[in-house]
């Protein structure tokens, strides 16, 4: 079983562009969407992943393998743990116990054999032959769909045409960490849930429900009719750029999360298609912290996703706040640290106010 080589970092085109270019006719004939940015990625990262006999694939890395065993959503043919260690401890020992409890064969190949098998990916001495994990069709989730009145702070992440497996994995890791309720992808032109995605997500892919739909624009429009806010994402237009879209553009730090929301991210190179962007009621953007020279007006899509998700999820009731500085450990030999902690504990109001000013850009 061979896995794809490492990919270069694809970028989320940003300042001065509205990211609305639809897929071209060349794309429909089989060319990869995303234009020049994705064109620089190795073909192996965007193509199908070779699999061993029986339709299995090779999952690699400690967290992906352990979480896959715990979730029990994949069929596991065998577990491979690197030989030559004096004794298995921690997660490796847990992996072996979990596999033996399910009568899964455990093999102990040498490091060199694992390197060849994983095509020199960072496998951490562990891999498993498993059945593929695929997105669930959205039709299966219709029975459990949530009404807007159930929870005003529901957040679903919608991904249109993400191609780079490492980008997708990093986005899923952030979404799981920050408490996104559901993830929905477009079935067309999207990266499948490969072992590379699972490794980049630190195994979060193994425990998340990822859905897919053939009609992303129709899905967004149906949710909007039910009272959801559909918020797309767009590059920040500079002062010399006049936005061509009639959809309002809002800085992500000024966004007020007061109803169920769908956050929509587009393809690494071409962004949101025209049809999907036209289904959005609002466009969120990230403003740069300085004047940027040509060639640096972009953010990686997974970085952009983390910033946008945190700016929204930090408004959720019960979300940890930075103002609780008195709970952080202080150096007992530093008297200034102790006095500062006491001051924060006695006078939390001014500290909180200063933080609010910083968040508002004051």
C-alpha positions as CSV (number, residue, x, y, z in Angstrom):
1,X,0.0,0.0,0.0
2,X,1.5,3.3,-1.0
3,X,0.5,6.7,0.3
4,X,0.8,10.1,-1.3
5,X,3.9,12.2,-0.8
6,X,3.9,15.4,1.1
7,X,2.1,18.3,-0.5
8,X,3.1,22.0,-0.7
9,X,0.9,24.4,1.1
10,X,-2.0,25.6,-1.0
11,X,-3.2,29.1,-0.4
12,X,-6.6,30.8,0.2
13,X,-6.4,33.8,-2.1
14,X,-7.2,36.9,-0.1
15,X,-6.9,40.6,-0.4
16,X,-8.4,42.4,-3.4
17,X,-10.3,39.4,-4.8
18,X,-13.9,38.3,-4.2
19,X,-13.1,34.7,-4.8
20,X,-16.1,34.1,-7.1
21,X,-14.6,32.6,-10.2
22,X,-16.6,29.5,-11.1
23,X,-14.9,26.3,-12.3
24,X,-13.9,26.5,-15.9
25,X,-14.8,24.3,-18.9
26,X,-11.3,22.8,-18.5
27,X,-12.2,21.8,-15.0
28,X,-15.3,20.0,-16.2
29,X,-13.1,18.1,-18.7
30,X,-11.0,16.7,-15.8
31,X,-8.5,19.5,-15.0
32,X,-8.1,20.2,-11.3
33,X,-10.0,23.2,-9.9
34,X,-8.2,25.8,-8.0
35,X,-6.1,27.3,-10.8
36,X,-2.5,28.1,-10.4
37,X,-2.3,27.5,-6.7
38,X,-3.5,23.9,-6.8
39,X,-1.6,23.4,-10.0
40,X,1.6,23.5,-8.0
41,X,0.6,20.6,-5.8
42,X,1.9,17.1,-6.5
43,X,-0.6,15.1,-8.6
44,X,-0.5,12.2,-6.1
45,X,-2.0,14.3,-3.4
46,X,-5.1,15.0,-5.5
47,X,-5.5,11.7,-7.2
48,X,-7.0,8.4,-5.9
49,X,-5.0,6.7,-3.1
50,X,-3.7,3.2,-4.1
51,X,-5.2,0.5,-1.8
52,X,-4.2,-3.1,-1.0
53,X,-6.4,-6.0,-2.0
54,X,-9.9,-6.0,-0.6
55,X,-10.4,-2.3,-1.0
56,X,-8.5,-1.5,2.2
57,X,-6.2,1.5,2.8
58,X,-3.3,2.1,5.1
59,X,-4.1,4.4,8.1
60,X,-0.9,5.7,9.8
61,X,0.0,7.6,12.9
62,X,-0.7,7.0,16.6
63,X,-3.7,9.2,17.0
64,X,-5.5,8.2,13.8
65,X,-5.1,4.5,14.5
66,X,-6.0,4.8,18.2
67,X,-9.1,6.9,17.5
68,X,-10.2,4.7,14.6
69,X,-10.0,1.7,17.0
70,X,-12.0,3.5,19.6
71,X,-14.6,4.8,17.2
72,X,-15.0,1.3,15.6
73,X,-16.4,2.7,12.4
74,X,-13.9,1.0,10.1
75,X,-13.2,-2.7,9.5
76,X,-9.6,-3.3,10.6
77,X,-7.7,-6.1,8.9
78,X,-4.5,-5.9,10.9
79,X,-2.4,-3.6,13.0
80,X,1.3,-3.1,12.4
81,X,3.5,-1.8,15.2
82,X,7.2,-1.2,14.7
83,X,9.4,-3.9,16.1
84,X,12.6,-3.4,18.0
85,X,11.3,-1.4,20.9
86,X,12.2,-2.6,24.4
87,X,8.5,-2.7,25.4
88,X,5.3,-1.1,24.3
89,X,4.1,1.7,26.5
90,X,1.4,4.4,26.5
91,X,-0.7,4.7,23.3
92,X,1.2,1.9,21.5
93,X,0.4,-0.5,24.4
94,X,-3.2,0.7,24.3
95,X,-3.4,0.1,20.6
96,X,-2.1,-3.5,21.0
97,X,-4.6,-4.2,23.8
98,X,-7.5,-2.8,21.8
99,X,-6.6,-4.8,18.7
100,X,-6.2,-8.0,20.7
101,X,-9.6,-7.5,22.4
102,X,-11.1,-7.4,18.9
103,X,-9.0,-10.4,17.7
104,X,-7.3,-8.1,15.2
105,X,-3.9,-9.6,14.0
106,X,-0.9,-7.6,15.3
107,X,2.3,-7.6,13.3
108,X,5.7,-6.3,14.3
109,X,7.6,-5.2,11.1
110,X,10.9,-3.4,11.3
111,X,11.2,0.4,10.8
112,X,12.5,0.2,7.3
113,X,9.6,-2.0,6.2
114,X,7.1,0.5,7.7
115,X,8.9,3.4,6.0
116,X,8.6,1.6,2.6
117,X,5.0,0.6,3.2
118,X,4.0,4.2,4.2
119,X,6.2,5.8,1.5
120,X,8.2,7.6,4.2
121,X,5.2,9.4,5.7
122,X,5.5,10.2,9.5
123,X,3.9,7.0,10.7
124,X,5.2,7.1,14.3
125,X,5.8,3.4,14.2
126,X,2.1,2.5,13.8
127,X,-0.2,1.8,10.9
128,X,-3.4,-0.2,10.2
129,X,-5.0,-1.8,7.2
130,X,-8.6,-0.5,7.3
131,X,-11.7,-0.1,5.2
132,X,-12.2,3.5,3.8
133,X,-14.2,6.1,5.6
134,X,-16.5,8.1,3.4
135,X,-18.7,11.2,4.0
136,X,-22.3,10.3,4.9
137,X,-24.9,11.4,2.3
138,X,-26.8,14.4,3.7
139,X,-30.1,12.6,3.1
140,X,-29.1,10.3,6.1
141,X,-29.0,13.4,8.4
142,X,-32.3,14.9,7.4
143,X,-34.1,12.9,10.1
144,X,-31.9,14.5,12.7
145,X,-31.9,18.0,11.3
146,X,-32.1,20.8,13.9
147,X,-34.6,23.6,13.8
148,X,-33.3,27.1,14.3
149,X,-35.2,27.5,17.6
150,X,-33.5,24.5,19.1
151,X,-30.2,26.3,19.7
152,X,-29.5,29.8,18.5
153,X,-25.8,29.1,18.6
154,X,-25.5,26.2,16.2
155,X,-22.6,26.4,13.8
156,X,-22.2,24.2,10.8
157,X,-19.1,24.3,8.6
158,X,-19.7,23.9,4.8
159,X,-16.7,23.2,2.5
160,X,-16.9,23.7,-1.2
161,X,-14.2,22.0,-3.3
162,X,-11.3,21.7,-0.8
163,X,-8.7,19.7,-2.7
164,X,-5.5,19.5,-0.6
165,X,-5.8,16.6,2.0
166,X,-3.6,18.4,4.5
167,X,-5.8,21.5,4.3
168,X,-8.9,19.4,4.8
169,X,-7.4,17.6,7.7
170,X,-6.3,20.8,9.4
171,X,-9.7,22.3,8.9
172,X,-11.4,19.2,10.4
173,X,-9.0,19.4,13.4
174,X,-9.9,23.0,14.1
175,X,-13.6,22.4,13.6
176,X,-13.6,19.5,16.1
177,X,-11.5,21.4,18.6
178,X,-13.6,24.6,18.5
179,X,-17.0,22.8,18.7
180,X,-18.5,22.9,15.2
181,X,-21.7,20.9,15.2
182,X,-21.6,19.5,11.7
183,X,-19.3,19.5,8.6
184,X,-20.8,19.3,5.1
185,X,-18.8,19.1,2.0
186,X,-19.6,19.3,-1.7
187,X,-19.5,15.8,-3.3
188,X,-18.0,17.2,-6.6
189,X,-14.4,18.3,-6.7
190,X,-13.7,17.6,-3.0
191,X,-10.8,15.7,-1.5
192,X,-12.0,12.3,-0.2
193,X,-11.4,11.3,3.5
194,X,-8.0,9.7,2.9
195,X,-5.4,8.5,5.5
196,X,-3.5,11.7,4.7
197,X,-6.5,13.7,5.8
198,X,-6.9,11.7,9.0
199,X,-3.2,12.2,9.9
200,X,-3.4,15.9,9.2
201,X,-6.5,16.1,11.5
202,X,-4.6,14.3,14.3
203,X,-7.3,11.6,14.0
204,X,-10.3,14.0,14.4
205,X,-11.7,12.7,11.1
206,X,-12.1,9.3,12.8
207,X,-14.6,10.6,15.4
208,X,-16.4,13.3,13.3
209,X,-19.5,13.0,11.2
210,X,-18.7,14.5,7.8
211,X,-21.6,14.8,5.4
212,X,-21.7,15.5,1.7
213,X,-24.3,16.8,-0.8
214,X,-24.6,16.9,-4.6
215,X,-26.4,20.3,-4.5
216,X,-24.6,22.6,-2.2
217,X,-26.4,25.8,-3.3
218,X,-29.7,24.1,-2.9
219,X,-28.7,22.9,0.6
220,X,-27.7,26.5,1.6
221,X,-30.9,28.0,0.2
222,X,-33.1,25.5,2.0
223,X,-31.4,26.3,5.3
224,X,-31.8,30.0,4.8
225,X,-35.5,29.5,4.3
226,X,-35.6,27.7,7.7
227,X,-34.0,30.8,9.4
228,X,-30.3,29.9,9.3
229,X,-27.7,32.6,8.5
230,X,-25.6,31.6,5.5
231,X,-22.2,33.3,5.9
232,X,-19.7,32.9,3.1
233,X,-16.0,33.9,3.2
234,X,-14.2,36.4,1.0
235,X,-10.9,38.1,0.6
236,X,-10.6,41.6,2.0
237,X,-11.2,44.2,-0.7
238,X,-8.5,47.0,-0.4
239,X,-9.4,50.7,-0.5
240,X,-8.7,50.7,-4.3
241,X,-11.1,47.8,-4.9
242,X,-14.8,48.3,-5.3
243,X,-16.7,45.1,-4.3
244,X,-18.8,43.9,-7.2
245,X,-21.1,41.8,-5.0
246,X,-24.2,43.2,-3.4
247,X,-23.8,40.9,-0.4
248,X,-22.6,42.8,2.7
249,X,-19.0,42.1,3.7
250,X,-18.2,42.1,7.4
251,X,-14.9,41.8,9.3
252,X,-15.0,38.5,11.2
253,X,-14.3,40.2,14.6
254,X,-17.4,42.4,14.1
255,X,-19.7,39.5,13.4
256,X,-22.5,38.9,16.0
257,X,-23.4,35.3,16.3
258,X,-27.1,35.4,17.3
259,X,-28.7,32.7,15.3
260,X,-27.9,29.3,13.8
261,X,-25.1,29.8,11.2
262,X,-23.6,28.1,8.2
263,X,-20.0,29.1,7.6
264,X,-19.0,28.4,4.0
265,X,-15.4,28.1,2.9
266,X,-14.4,27.7,-0.8
267,X,-11.7,26.1,-2.9
268,X,-8.1,26.9,-2.2
269,X,-7.5,28.7,-5.4
270,X,-10.8,29.8,-6.8
271,X,-12.8,30.3,-3.6
272,X,-16.6,30.1,-3.6
273,X,-18.4,29.5,-6.9
274,X,-20.8,32.1,-8.1
275,X,-23.8,29.9,-7.4
276,X,-22.7,29.2,-3.9
277,X,-21.7,32.8,-3.1
278,X,-25.1,34.0,-4.4
279,X,-26.7,31.7,-1.8
280,X,-24.9,33.6,1.0
281,X,-26.6,36.4,3.0
282,X,-23.3,37.7,4.4
283,X,-19.6,37.5,3.6
284,X,-17.0,37.4,6.3
285,X,-13.4,38.6,5.7
286,X,-10.1,38.7,7.6
287,X,-8.3,42.0,7.6
288,X,-4.5,41.9,7.4
289,X,-2.4,43.6,10.1
290,X,-0.2,45.6,7.7
291,X,0.0,46.7,4.1
292,X,1.0,43.6,2.2
293,X,3.3,43.5,-0.8
294,X,2.2,41.6,-4.0
295,X,2.4,37.9,-3.6
296,X,1.6,37.9,0.2
297,X,-2.0,38.8,0.1
298,X,-3.2,35.3,1.0
299,X,-3.9,32.9,3.9
300,X,-3.8,29.2,3.8
301,X,-7.4,28.0,3.9
302,X,-6.9,26.0,7.0
303,X,-5.4,29.0,8.8
304,X,-8.3,31.2,7.6
305,X,-10.7,28.5,8.8
306,X,-9.2,28.5,12.3
307,X,-9.3,32.3,12.6
308,X,-12.9,32.5,11.4
309,X,-14.1,29.6,13.5
310,X,-12.5,31.0,16.7
311,X,-13.9,34.5,16.1
312,X,-17.4,32.9,16.0
313,X,-17.1,30.2,18.6
314,X,-15.5,32.5,21.2
315,X,-19.0,34.1,21.4
316,X,-20.5,30.8,22.6
317,X,-21.7,30.8,26.2
318,X,-19.2,29.0,28.4
319,X,-16.3,29.3,25.9
320,X,-13.0,29.8,27.9
321,X,-12.0,33.4,28.0
322,X,-8.5,34.9,28.1
323,X,-9.4,37.1,31.1
324,X,-9.1,34.3,33.6
325,X,-5.4,35.0,33.9
326,X,-5.3,34.4,37.6
327,X,-5.7,30.7,37.0
328,X,-2.4,30.5,35.1
329,X,0.6,29.2,37.0
330,X,3.1,31.9,38.1
331,X,6.8,31.8,38.9
332,X,6.9,31.6,42.7
333,X,10.3,33.4,42.6
334,X,8.9,36.4,40.6
335,X,7.3,38.9,43.0
336,X,6.0,41.0,40.2
337,X,4.1,38.0,38.7
338,X,2.5,37.4,42.1
339,X,1.4,41.0,42.6
340,X,0.0,41.2,39.1
341,X,-2.0,38.0,39.7
342,X,-3.4,39.5,42.9
343,X,-4.3,42.8,41.1
344,X,-6.1,40.9,38.4
345,X,-8.0,38.8,41.0
346,X,-9.1,41.9,43.0
347,X,-9.9,44.1,40.0
348,X,-11.2,41.9,37.1
349,X,-13.3,44.7,35.6
350,X,-10.5,46.9,34.1
351,X,-8.6,43.9,32.7
352,X,-11.8,42.6,31.0
353,X,-12.4,46.1,29.6
354,X,-8.9,46.3,28.2
355,X,-9.3,43.0,26.6
356,X,-12.6,44.1,25.0
357,X,-10.8,47.2,23.6
358,X,-8.1,45.0,22.1
359,X,-10.6,42.7,20.5
360,X,-12.5,45.7,19.0
361,X,-9.2,47.0,17.6
362,X,-9.0,50.0,20.0
